[in-house]
Amino acid sequence: MSLRHRPAGRFWKLALAAVAGGLIAAGACAQTRSGGTLNWIIASEPALFVPLTTSAGSSCDLGPKVVEGLLTYDYQLNPKPLLATAWSVSKDGLQYRFDLRKGVKWHDGKDFTSADVAFSILALKQYHPRGRSTFANVESVRTPDAHTAVIVLSKPAPYLLTALSGTESPIVPKHLYEGTDVQNSKYNREPVGTGPFVFKEWVKGSHVVLERNPNYWDKPKPYVDKVVARFIPDAAARALALESGAADVGTQVIPLSDVERFKASPKFTVDIRSFPYLGNQQQLYFNLDTPQLKDVNVRRAIAQALDLEAFNKLVWFGYGTIAASPVGPQLTRYHDAGIKHYPFNLKQAEAALDAAGYKRGADGVRFKLRLLFNPYHEKRAPEFVRQSLARIGVDAVIENYDFATYTTKAYTDRAFDLALEMLSNMFDPTVGVQRVFWSKNFKVGLPFANPAHYANPEVDRLLEAAAVEPDEAKRHKQFDEFQKIVHADVVSVEFGTNPQITIAAKKVKNHIPTGEGIRGSFSEVSLQE
């Protein structure tokens, strides 16, 4: 029986919402002031605007203001309508049907249709770093009419319905991309979307200007006339821009040492909520090709030399959430809070290293390790690790590189022994966690994938099974077993959820209303002087 008919009982209905043009009652609209320019700080300038062929953080921040996804999500990661107004999943989990919003126009005036959805999903499958796995099971995208799209899978993908935001899976205009080199399309830098803002200019090294889309489907949104995204790489300069009034909002833009000062100021609101769609997580990975680190007892000794509560206090200023499992606490459905860090114990750590054959030398050093760190880490993080390991006779030599060089050193040259990383869990373990521990994801030159060069057949089996398991209880059990094995193997020292601090001038309202946080659309932002 065809999917179009949707006979009673044939489908499990996940959501059904017919959303007309305006989502806010007229009375509420009247209370929202329109107009003004939102000055937004972004710490680093991306190479591309649209996150179609990249997962770079700044692209994921910028993109959703212009290009949209099928869905958006609340802070519990429940899907909400965006370009799709209703959706359903077949009982076997192999077909996802989306009813698309009617009357939506691309910024060049063309109609948005199901053909754009089909083109975008298949492009994401081919070109997006995470989309290659997220949409790996997609066989086709059927378009029975202009406002219906059906994603057909070869195997279930239980995470798929959470993968359809504008920051992760943007829908782009087929008529501008088709027949071109998608990876090098000019529209990745000069986007045409359906979103609340229209791209106007990008001055390299300085800023991006977006203007209000007067034909946005969700009128009267957006409320601000213009968004200016300014790229300011220096943290002190970013804080000054906020304090001087030159900037209105930013996430992860001020030193953590300044947070209390901003909280005390009547000029700002300080939001310390982490964005669940991103699933922040920071870790220390062991290079399992390093001779000393092949021994699990050595890795465990290093783990025992790190006082994670002190790390939170000294590096994260107490704003983080310490957790030992690779599936962090933001993924509440799958996080195993029963997994604890190996207890901080320097005597046990030293005894373990002695037993492993690594006695202290005359200089007090047992061996040296190269310590790399993702430069987006707080600068105190590598120093904390270096000092901690020095106490047990391990000389961790810090190597400091810019982001591009760090990526090459860690994932192409593999010229490290310890790596401080920040590989986010994302919105589901199959998307954010599997890439780190799945042996088949190890490939020299592939960034942010299995930095340890870890291989465990049972872990592979559990991850692969969970990736296609439609039964939620079974999937939960598979991830539970996975977490226990990886923790016992000491592949990493998981620090937990690093702070996600958003600073906004008091006049800025509704800037992070969805689970995507600052990576949302800004359609609801207003400036209430």
FILUMGU-554239 format. One record per residue (C-alpha): z, x, y; residue in one letter; residue number from 1. Coordinates in steps of 0.5 Angstrom, whole numbers. Example, Ala and Ser with C-alpha at 12.3 -4.5 7.8 and 13.67 -1.06 7.14 Angstrom:
<atom <16 25 -9> "a" 1> <atom <14 27 -2> "s" 2> 
% end
This chain:
<atom <0 0 0> "m" 1> <atom <-2 3 7> "s" 2> <atom <3 6 12> "l" 3> <atom <1 2 17> "r" 4> <atom <3 -5 14> "h" 5> <atom <10 -3 13> "r" 6> <atom <12 -8 8> "p" 7> <atom <20 -10 8> "a" 8> <atom <24 -5 4> "g" 9> <atom <18 0 4> "r" 10> <atom <21 4 9> "f" 11> <atom <28 7 12> "w" 12> <atom <28 5 19> "k" 13> <atom <31 11 23> "l" 14> <atom <30 8 30> "a" 15> <atom <26 3 33> "l" 16> <atom <26 2 41> "a" 17> <atom <21 -1 45> "a" 18> <atom <22 3 52> "v" 19> <atom <19 0 58> "a" 20> <atom <17 4 64> "g" 21> <atom <24 5 67> "g" 22> <atom <30 6 63> "l" 23> <atom <35 5 69> "i" 24> <atom <37 -2 71> "a" 25> <atom <35 -3 78> "a" 26> <atom <42 -3 81> "g" 27> <atom <43 4 78> "a" 28> <atom <36 6 81> "c" 29> <atom <38 4 88> "a" 30> <atom <44 8 87> "q" 31> <atom <40 15 86> "t" 32> <atom <38 18 92> "r" 33> <atom <31 21 91> "s" 34> <atom <28 27 95> "g" 35> <atom <29 34 96> "g" 36> <atom <28 41 92> "t" 37> <atom <32 43 86> "l" 38> <atom <33 51 87> "n" 39> <atom <34 53 79> "w" 40> <atom <35 60 77> "i" 41> <atom <32 63 71> "i" 42> <atom <35 70 69> "a" 43> <atom <28 73 66> "s" 44> <atom <21 71 67> "e" 45> <atom <17 69 61> "p" 46> <atom <10 71 59> "a" 47> <atom <8 64 58> "l" 48> <atom <10 57 61> "f" 49> <atom <9 53 55> "v" 50> <atom <13 54 48> "p" 51> <atom <7 52 44> "l" 52> <atom <6 60 41> "t" 53> <atom <12 63 43> "t" 54> <atom <20 61 42> "s" 55> <atom <22 66 48> "a" 56> <atom <28 63 52> "g" 57> <atom <25 62 59> "s" 58> <atom <19 59 56> "s" 59> <atom <23 54 53> "c" 60> <atom <27 53 59> "d" 61> <atom <21 52 63> "l" 62> <atom <16 48 59> "g" 63> <atom <19 41 58> "p" 64> <atom <19 40 65> "k" 65> <atom <12 39 65> "v" 66> <atom <10 38 57> "v" 67> <atom <14 33 53> "e" 68> <atom <16 32 46> "g" 69> <atom <15 26 42> "l" 70> <atom <23 25 42> "l" 71> <atom <29 28 46> "t" 72> <atom <36 28 43> "y" 73> <atom <43 27 45> "d" 74> <atom <49 31 44> "y" 75> <atom <50 29 37> "q" 76> <atom <43 31 36> "l" 77> <atom <41 23 35> "n" 78> <atom <34 22 37> "p" 79> <atom <32 18 43> "k" 80> <atom <25 16 45> "p" 81> <atom <20 20 49> "l" 82> <atom <13 20 48> "l" 83> <atom <14 16 41> "a" 84> <atom <18 10 42> "t" 85> <atom <19 8 35> "a" 86> <atom <19 12 28> "w" 87> <atom <20 11 21> "s" 88> <atom <20 15 15> "v" 89> <atom <18 13 8> "s" 90> <atom <23 13 2> "k" 91> <atom <20 19 -1> "d" 92> <atom <21 23 6> "g" 93> <atom <13 25 6> "l" 94> <atom <11 21 11> "q" 95> <atom <13 20 18> "y" 96> <atom <10 14 23> "r" 97> <atom <11 15 30> "f" 98> <atom <9 9 35> "d" 99> <atom <7 12 41> "l" 100> <atom <8 10 48> "r" 101> <atom <2 7 52> "k" 102> <atom <0 8 59> "g" 103> <atom <2 15 59> "v" 104> <atom <-3 20 63> "k" 105> <atom <-4 27 63> "w" 106> <atom <-3 31 69> "h" 107> <atom <-11 31 70> "d" 108> <atom <-11 24 69> "g" 109> <atom <-14 23 62> "k" 110> <atom <-10 18 57> "d" 111> <atom <-5 21 52> "f" 112> <atom <-7 19 45> "t" 113> <atom <-5 20 38> "s" 114> <atom <-11 25 38> "a" 115> <atom <-6 30 42> "d" 116> <atom <0 29 37> "v" 117> <atom <-5 31 31> "a" 118> <atom <-8 37 35> "f" 119> <atom <-1 39 37> "s" 120> <atom <3 39 31> "i" 121> <atom <-3 43 27> "l" 122> <atom <-3 48 33> "a" 123> <atom <5 49 32> "l" 124> <atom <4 50 25> "k" 125> <atom <-1 55 26> "q" 126> <atom <2 59 32> "y" 127> <atom <9 57 34> "h" 128> <atom <14 63 31> "p" 129> <atom <19 57 28> "r" 130> <atom <13 52 28> "g" 131> <atom <10 56 22> "r" 132> <atom <16 54 18> "s" 133> <atom <18 48 21> "t" 134> <atom <11 45 20> "f" 135> <atom <10 49 13> "a" 136> <atom <10 42 9> "n" 137> <atom <5 38 14> "v" 138> <atom <-2 37 10> "e" 139> <atom <-5 33 16> "s" 140> <atom <-3 28 22> "v" 141> <atom <-7 21 21> "r" 142> <atom <-9 18 27> "t" 143> <atom <-10 10 25> "p" 144> <atom <-11 8 32> "d" 145> <atom <-10 11 39> "a" 146> <atom <-2 10 39> "h" 147> <atom <0 11 32> "t" 148> <atom <1 18 29> "a" 149> <atom <3 19 22> "v" 150> <atom <5 26 20> "i" 151> <atom <4 27 12> "v" 152> <atom <8 32 8> "l" 153> <atom <7 36 1> "s" 154> <atom <14 36 1> "k" 155> <atom <20 33 4> "p" 156> <atom <22 36 11> "a" 157> <atom <29 33 12> "p" 158> <atom <30 37 19> "y" 159> <atom <23 35 22> "l" 160> <atom <26 29 26> "l" 161> <atom <30 33 30> "t" 162> <atom <25 38 31> "a" 163> <atom <21 34 36> "l" 164> <atom <23 36 43> "s" 165> <atom <19 39 48> "g" 166> <atom <23 45 48> "t" 167> <atom <21 46 41> "e" 168> <atom <15 42 39> "s" 169> <atom <11 41 46> "p" 170> <atom <5 36 46> "i" 171> <atom <-1 39 49> "v" 172> <atom <-7 36 51> "p" 173> <atom <-13 37 46> "k" 174> <atom <-18 36 51> "h" 175> <atom <-16 42 54> "l" 176> <atom <-14 47 48> "y" 177> <atom <-19 44 43> "e" 178> <atom <-25 50 41> "g" 179> <atom <-21 55 45> "t" 180> <atom <-17 61 43> "d" 181> <atom <-10 57 43> "v" 182> <atom <-6 63 43> "q" 183> <atom <-9 66 50> "n" 184> <atom <-11 59 53> "s" 185> <atom <-10 59 61> "k" 186> <atom <-6 53 60> "y" 187> <atom <0 56 56> "n" 188> <atom <1 59 63> "r" 189> <atom <-2 54 68> "e" 190> <atom <0 48 64> "p" 191> <atom <-2 41 64> "v" 192> <atom <3 36 61> "g" 193> <atom <5 29 61> "t" 194> <atom <12 30 64> "g" 195> <atom <16 29 70> "p" 196> <atom <13 35 74> "f" 197> <atom <7 38 75> "v" 198> <atom <5 45 75> "f" 199> <atom <3 48 82> "k" 200> <atom <4 56 82> "e" 201> <atom <7 62 79> "w" 202> <atom <8 68 83> "v" 203> <atom <9 73 78> "k" 204> <atom <16 77 79> "g" 205> <atom <18 72 84> "s" 206> <atom <18 64 82> "h" 207> <atom <15 58 79> "v" 208> <atom <14 52 83> "v" 209> <atom <13 45 80> "l" 210> <atom <12 38 84> "e" 211> <atom <14 31 83> "r" 212> <atom <9 27 78> "n" 213> <atom <8 21 82> "p" 214> <atom <5 18 76> "n" 215> <atom <10 19 71> "y" 216> <atom <11 14 66> "w" 217> <atom <18 13 67> "d" 218> <atom <19 11 74> "k" 219> <atom <22 12 79> "p" 220> <atom <24 18 75> "k" 221> <atom <24 24 77> "p" 222> <atom <28 24 83> "y" 223> <atom <27 30 86> "v" 224> <atom <21 32 90> "d" 225> <atom <20 39 88> "k" 226> <atom <23 44 83> "v" 227> <atom <23 52 85> "v" 228> <atom <25 56 79> "a" 229> <atom <27 63 81> "r" 230> <atom <27 69 77> "f" 231> <atom <33 74 78> "i" 232> <atom <34 79 73> "p" 233> <atom <41 82 76> "d" 234> <atom <47 78 75> "a" 235> <atom <51 80 81> "a" 236> <atom <45 77 85> "a" 237> <atom <44 71 81> "r" 238> <atom <52 69 83> "a" 239> <atom <50 71 90> "l" 240> <atom <44 66 90> "a" 241> <atom <49 61 88> "l" 242> <atom <54 62 93> "e" 243> <atom <50 63 99> "s" 244> <atom <46 56 97> "g" 245> <atom <40 59 96> "a" 246> <atom <40 57 89> "a" 247> <atom <43 50 86> "d" 248> <atom <43 51 79> "v" 249> <atom <43 56 73> "g" 250> <atom <45 57 66> "t" 251> <atom <48 63 63> "q" 252> <atom <47 66 70> "v" 253> <atom <53 69 72> "i" 254> <atom <58 74 69> "p" 255> <atom <63 71 65> "l" 256> <atom <68 75 70> "s" 257> <atom <66 70 75> "d" 258> <atom <67 64 72> "v" 259> <atom <74 62 74> "e" 260> <atom <72 64 81> "r" 261> <atom <66 59 81> "f" 262> <atom <71 54 77> "k" 263> <atom <76 54 83> "a" 264> <atom <71 53 88> "s" 265> <atom <70 46 91> "p" 266> <atom <62 48 92> "k" 267> <atom <61 48 84> "f" 268> <atom <61 44 78> "t" 269> <atom <62 49 72> "v" 270> <atom <60 46 65> "d" 271> <atom <62 50 59> "i" 272> <atom <59 46 54> "r" 273> <atom <54 49 49> "s" 274> <atom <48 46 48> "f" 275> <atom <47 43 41> "p" 276> <atom <40 43 40> "y" 277> <atom <40 51 41> "l" 278> <atom <46 52 37> "g" 279> <atom <48 59 40> "n" 280> <atom <51 64 35> "q" 281> <atom <52 71 36> "q" 282> <atom <53 76 30> "q" 283> <atom <53 84 28> "l" 284> <atom <48 85 23> "y" 285> <atom <48 91 18> "f" 286> <atom <42 95 16> "n" 287> <atom <42 94 8> "l" 288> <atom <37 100 8> "d" 289> <atom <42 105 11> "t" 290> <atom <46 109 5> "p" 291> <atom <53 108 7> "q" 292> <atom <52 100 9> "l" 293> <atom <49 99 2> "k" 294> <atom <56 99 -1> "d" 295> <atom <59 92 0> "v" 296> <atom <66 95 1> "n" 297> <atom <64 99 7> "v" 298> <atom <61 93 10> "r" 299> <atom <68 89 9> "r" 300> <atom <72 95 12> "a" 301> <atom <68 95 18> "i" 302> <atom <69 87 18> "a" 303> <atom <76 88 18> "q" 304> <atom <76 93 24> "a" 305> <atom <74 88 28> "l" 306> <atom <79 84 32> "d" 307> <atom <75 77 33> "l" 308> <atom <80 74 37> "e" 309> <atom <81 80 42> "a" 310> <atom <73 80 42> "f" 311> <atom <73 73 45> "n" 312> <atom <78 74 50> "k" 313> <atom <76 81 52> "l" 314> <atom <68 80 52> "v" 315> <atom <67 72 52> "w" 316> <atom <73 71 57> "f" 317> <atom <76 66 52> "g" 318> <atom <70 62 53> "y" 319> <atom <67 63 46> "g" 320> <atom <69 59 39> "t" 321> <atom <70 64 34> "i" 322> <atom <67 62 27> "a" 323> <atom <66 66 21> "a" 324> <atom <60 62 18> "s" 325> <atom <53 64 19> "p" 326> <atom <52 56 20> "v" 327> <atom <56 55 26> "g" 328> <atom <61 50 29> "p" 329> <atom <56 47 33> "q" 330> <atom <52 44 27> "l" 331> <atom <58 40 25> "t" 332> <atom <54 37 19> "r" 333> <atom <54 43 15> "y" 334> <atom <59 48 18> "h" 335> <atom <64 50 13> "d" 336> <atom <70 51 17> "a" 337> <atom <74 54 11> "g" 338> <atom <70 60 11> "i" 339> <atom <75 65 15> "k" 340> <atom <74 72 18> "h" 341> <atom <76 78 13> "y" 342> <atom <83 79 16> "p" 343> <atom <83 85 22> "f" 344> <atom <87 90 18> "n" 345> <atom <86 98 20> "l" 346> <atom <90 100 14> "k" 347> <atom <86 97 9> "q" 348> <atom <79 98 12> "a" 349> <atom <81 106 12> "e" 350> <atom <83 106 5> "a" 351> <atom <77 102 3> "a" 352> <atom <73 108 6> "l" 353> <atom <77 113 3> "d" 354> <atom <76 110 -4> "a" 355> <atom <68 109 -2> "a" 356> <atom <68 117 -1> "g" 357> <atom <68 117 6> "y" 358> <atom <74 121 8> "k" 359> <atom <75 123 15> "r" 360> <atom <72 130 17> "g" 361> <atom <75 135 21> "a" 362> <atom <73 132 28> "d" 363> <atom <76 125 25> "g" 364> <atom <69 122 24> "v" 365> <atom <67 119 17> "r" 366> <atom <60 118 19> "f" 367> <atom <55 116 25> "k" 368> <atom <52 109 25> "l" 369> <atom <46 107 31> "r" 370> <atom <49 101 34> "l" 371> <atom <43 97 38> "l" 372> <atom <44 91 42> "f" 373> <atom <40 85 44> "n" 374> <atom <41 86 52> "p" 375> <atom <42 79 53> "y" 376> <atom <49 80 50> "h" 377> <atom <55 81 55> "e" 378> <atom <55 89 56> "k" 379> <atom <62 89 54> "r" 380> <atom <60 87 47> "a" 381> <atom <57 94 44> "p" 382> <atom <63 98 47> "e" 383> <atom <68 93 44> "f" 384> <atom <65 95 37> "v" 385> <atom <64 102 38> "r" 386> <atom <71 103 40> "q" 387> <atom <74 98 34> "s" 388> <atom <70 103 29> "l" 389> <atom <72 109 32> "a" 390> <atom <79 107 30> "r" 391> <atom <77 107 23> "i" 392> <atom <73 114 24> "g" 393> <atom <66 111 24> "v" 394> <atom <62 113 30> "d" 395> <atom <58 108 33> "a" 396> <atom <53 111 38> "v" 397> <atom <50 106 42> "i" 398> <atom <43 106 44> "e" 399> <atom <41 101 50> "n" 400> <atom <34 99 51> "y" 401> <atom <30 93 55> "d" 402> <atom <29 87 51> "f" 403> <atom <22 89 49> "a" 404> <atom <24 96 46> "t" 405> <atom <30 93 43> "y" 406> <atom <26 88 39> "t" 407> <atom <21 94 37> "t" 408> <atom <26 98 35> "k" 409> <atom <30 93 31> "a" 410> <atom <24 89 28> "y" 411> <atom <18 94 27> "t" 412> <atom <21 101 27> "d" 413> <atom <28 99 24> "r" 414> <atom <31 105 27> "a" 415> <atom <38 102 27> "f" 416> <atom <44 101 23> "d" 417> <atom <48 96 26> "l" 418> <atom <45 91 31> "a" 419> <atom <49 86 35> "l" 420> <atom <44 80 35> "e" 421> <atom <44 73 38> "m" 422> <atom <40 69 33> "l" 423> <atom <41 62 35> "s" 424> <atom <43 57 29> "n" 425> <atom <38 52 33> "m" 426> <atom <39 44 31> "f" 427> <atom <38 45 23> "d" 428> <atom <40 51 18> "p" 429> <atom <33 51 15> "t" 430> <atom <30 52 22> "v" 431> <atom <35 57 25> "g" 432> <atom <39 60 19> "v" 433> <atom <34 61 14> "q" 434> <atom <30 66 17> "r" 435> <atom <36 71 18> "v" 436> <atom <38 71 10> "f" 437> <atom <31 69 6> "w" 438> <atom <29 75 3> "s" 439> <atom <21 72 4> "k" 440> <atom <22 72 11> "n" 441> <atom <23 80 11> "f" 442> <atom <17 83 14> "k" 443> <atom <17 89 18> "v" 444> <atom <15 87 25> "g" 445> <atom <17 80 25> "l" 446> <atom <22 79 30> "p" 447> <atom <29 75 29> "f" 448> <atom <28 75 22> "a" 449> <atom <32 78 16> "n" 450> <atom <34 84 20> "p" 451> <atom <39 86 15> "a" 452> <atom <33 86 10> "h" 453> <atom <38 82 5> "y" 454> <atom <35 79 -2> "a" 455> <atom <39 75 -6> "n" 456> <atom <36 70 -11> "p" 457> <atom <41 65 -11> "e" 458> <atom <41 65 -4> "v" 459> <atom <33 64 -4> "d" 460> <atom <34 58 -9> "r" 461> <atom <39 55 -5> "l" 462> <atom <35 55 2> "l" 463> <atom <29 53 -1> "e" 464> <atom <32 47 -4> "a" 465> <atom <36 45 2> "a" 466> <atom <29 46 6> "a" 467> <atom <26 40 2> "v" 468> <atom <32 36 0> "e" 469> <atom <32 29 2> "p" 470> <atom <39 27 -1> "d" 471> <atom <44 29 5> "e" 472> <atom <50 30 0> "a" 473> <atom <46 35 -4> "k" 474> <atom <43 38 2> "r" 475> <atom <51 39 5> "h" 476> <atom <53 42 -2> "k" 477> <atom <47 47 -2> "q" 478> <atom <49 50 5> "f" 479> <atom <56 50 3> "d" 480> <atom <54 54 -3> "e" 481> <atom <50 59 1> "f" 482> <atom <55 60 6> "q" 483> <atom <60 62 1> "k" 484> <atom <55 67 -2> "i" 485> <atom <53 70 4> "v" 486> <atom <60 71 7> "h" 487> <atom <62 75 0> "a" 488> <atom <56 79 1> "d" 489> <atom <58 81 8> "v" 490> <atom <51 81 11> "v" 491> <atom <54 80 18> "s" 492> <atom <60 79 22> "v" 493> <atom <59 73 25> "e" 494> <atom <62 72 32> "f" 495> <atom <61 65 33> "g" 496> <atom <59 61 39> "t" 497> <atom <58 65 45> "n" 498> <atom <59 61 52> "p" 499> <atom <54 57 55> "q" 500> <atom <56 56 62> "i" 501> <atom <52 52 67> "t" 502> <atom <54 53 74> "i" 503> <atom <51 47 79> "a" 504> <atom <52 46 86> "a" 505> <atom <56 39 87> "k" 506> <atom <50 36 90> "k" 507> <atom <47 37 83> "v" 508> <atom <47 31 79> "k" 509> <atom <45 29 71> "n" 510> <atom <42 36 70> "h" 511> <atom <44 37 63> "i" 512> <atom <44 30 60> "p" 513> <atom <41 31 53> "t" 514> <atom <43 36 47> "g" 515> <atom <37 40 50> "e" 516> <atom <42 42 56> "g" 517> <atom <38 46 61> "i" 518> <atom <32 46 57> "r" 519> <atom <31 38 58> "g" 520> <atom <26 35 63> "s" 521> <atom <30 35 69> "f" 522> <atom <27 28 70> "s" 523> <atom <34 25 71> "e" 524> <atom <36 30 76> "v" 525> <atom <38 28 83> "s" 526> <atom <41 31 89> "l" 527> <atom <47 27 92> "q" 528> <atom <48 30 99> "e" 529> 
% end
